[in-house]
Amino acid sequence: MKMTTLNTPSASQAPNPTLKAYEEKVRAQVQEAKAKLEQVEAKAKEQKAETEMTAINRLKTTKQDIDRKLQGLKTTQDEHLAHARADIDADVSKFKASVDMLSGRLRG
């Protein structure tokens, strides 16, 4: 028995260039914050700062959540894309601000 498949465009066949650029921008921002977080983590370990280590571990989880949301954008329907991007942008902003705040606490 021979099966016939329909040739319908899908998100995986025709990647959205705007979405790809957005993903790359967010990944770069997150990578920059992650690098700073790694420096903060080294300083926290050096100072044996348990409270900060707990915060660092939460931020690592936040970064993983952002990565999952970015991955999920590929399957997000167009009508939900703007909301999903706004959600990711808010998460990235909070992530970066938290890393900066933690960095400031360990410097002082």
Secondary structure, DSSP 8 states (H G I E B T S, - for coil): ----------TTTS--HHHHHHHHHHHHHHHHHHHHHHHHHHHHHHHT-HHHHHHHHHHHHHHHHHHHHHHHGGG--HHHHHHHHHHHHHHHHHHHHHHHHHHHHHH-
